[in-house]
Amino acid sequence: QVQLVESGGGLVQTGGSLRLSCAASGSIFSLNIMGWYRQAPGKQRESVAVITSGGADNYADSVKGRFTISRDNAKNTVFLQMNSLKPEDTAVYYCNLVPFNTAYWGQGTQVTVSS
């Protein structure tokens, strides 16, 4: 059974940084494109960053230059380093495959950026 467990969220002031982690169990990780998604209150879930098994990455325009996605295939873990955080980054952050599999959504991790 596949599980994706996100961690590392919290409350931070504008301009601060957080590093999110997503630990994957099961056999889905090493060959798949992984992504971070987020959902703000009252908004649809959106893709934030993606990374291939080889490490190529891509970002939403809203986070480009501030967020960095990385992965450790040996540890089945994907990371999201978030710098220069803004109040509009406030959301629940999730990891999943790209494209996502609805069965793999975890609980997410809350990121709150205060102004």
C-alpha positions in Angstrom: 0.0 0.0 0.0 1.3 3.4 -1.0 1.5 6.2 1.5 2.8 9.7 1.1 3.5 11.5 4.4 4.2 15.3 4.3 5.9 17.2 7.1 7.8 20.4 7.9 5.0 23.0 7.7 4.5 25.7 10.2 3.9 29.3 10.9 6.5 31.7 9.6 6.7 35.5 9.0 6.9 37.0 5.5 10.3 36.6 4.1 11.0 33.4 6.1 11.8 29.9 5.0 10.6 26.4 5.5 11.6 23.0 4.2 8.9 20.5 3.5 9.5 16.7 3.3 7.5 14.0 1.8 8.3 10.4 2.6 6.9 7.7 0.3 6.3 4.1 1.2 5.7 1.4 -1.3 7.3 1.1 -4.7 6.1 4.2 -6.5 8.9 6.6 -5.9 12.1 6.0 -7.8 10.8 5.8 -11.3 8.1 8.5 -11.1 7.8 12.2 -11.5 7.0 13.6 -8.2 5.3 16.9 -7.4 4.3 19.3 -4.7 0.8 20.8 -4.7 -1.0 23.2 -2.5 -4.5 24.2 -1.7 -5.3 27.6 -0.1 -8.7 28.2 1.6 -11.5 28.6 -0.9 -9.2 27.8 -3.9 -8.5 24.7 -6.0 -5.5 22.6 -5.5 -2.6 23.7 -7.7 0.7 22.3 -8.8 3.7 24.1 -7.3 6.8 22.2 -8.4 7.7 18.9 -10.1 10.8 16.8 -10.4 11.7 13.9 -12.6 13.5 10.8 -11.4 16.6 12.2 -12.9 16.3 15.5 -11.1 15.0 17.9 -13.8 12.6 20.4 -12.2 9.9 22.8 -13.1 7.9 25.4 -11.1 4.8 27.4 -11.1 5.4 31.0 -12.0 4.3 32.2 -8.6 7.1 30.4 -6.8 9.8 30.4 -9.4 13.1 31.7 -7.9 11.9 31.2 -4.4 11.1 27.5 -4.1 13.4 24.5 -4.9 12.3 20.9 -5.2 14.7 18.0 -4.7 14.6 14.3 -4.1 16.5 11.5 -2.5 15.7 8.4 -4.4 17.6 6.2 -1.9 15.3 7.4 0.9 12.1 7.7 -1.1 11.8 11.3 -0.1 11.1 14.5 -1.9 11.7 18.0 -0.5 10.5 21.5 -1.0 12.7 24.3 0.1 10.7 27.5 0.4 12.4 30.8 0.7 11.2 34.4 0.7 7.7 33.2 1.8 4.7 35.5 1.2 1.3 35.5 2.8 -0.2 34.2 -0.5 1.9 31.0 0.0 -0.4 30.1 2.9 -1.9 26.7 2.1 -1.9 23.1 2.8 1.0 21.5 0.9 0.8 18.0 -0.5 3.0 15.7 -2.5 1.9 13.2 -5.1 2.9 11.8 -8.4 2.7 13.8 -11.6 0.0 13.5 -12.8 -1.4 13.0 -9.4 -3.2 9.8 -8.3 -6.2 10.6 -6.2 -5.7 7.5 -4.1 -2.3 8.9 -2.9 -3.3 12.2 -1.4 -2.0 12.4 2.2 -3.0 14.7 5.0 -0.7 17.4 3.8 1.2 19.9 5.9 0.0 23.4 6.7 2.1 26.4 5.8 1.0 29.7 7.2 2.8 32.9 6.4 2.0 35.9 8.5 2.3 39.5 7.2 
